[in-house]
Amino acid sequence: MKLYYYPGACSMAVHIALREAGIAFELDKVDLAKHLTANGEDYYKINPKGYVPALRLDDDQTLTEDAVLLQYVADQKPASGLAPKTGTMERYRLMEWLNFISSEVHKTLGALFNPKITPEWKEDRIALFGRRCDYIVKALGSKPFLMGDQFTVADAYLFTILGWANLFKLDMSKWPALTEYAGRIATRPAVKETMKAEGLIK
């Protein structure tokens, strides 16, 4: 497999999942401004959508979209516990989290990457992100991870997006539980390896 990624972008969630699952893979960094890979390929030919992540499979097919890739990776190694068994209510709960993170957290904070965002729209997005954080804290409760005691691909995804709050220098002091949650995930060996490989930590 080959993961097309950009450091710290949402592709990091899939990168974490691959390492957590113990799957052999290659990395190919994408220049999102030029839409070229580190190997000089036209990224639009790999993923016509133009954004990361994309995962080139061993049979040369390409899959895209975080919520899909995360489940695909988890399903390659069921024993990893990264996703509950297909068809169970727990699996649908995982899908519920993945869709929520994708549509309500990822896309909300992702808007701040737009250099043309107006001050009013930026304020609106930050306020909405705050309301989503309120919900996550309530749903998380005293559990170590979103699904309970087991780390899943939903945690890899949420951890990645929460990292953007630091990038945008958002005040997260209202949600100490989320700071603790992210800190807990940051100590996982696979997460450390991922961040080192992407040049985010030494």
Beta strands, then each sheet from edge to edge (+ up, - down):
strand 1: 2-5
strand 2: 26-31
strand 3: 36-37
strand 4: 54-56
strand 5: 62-64
sheet 1: 3+ 2- 1- 4+ 5-
end
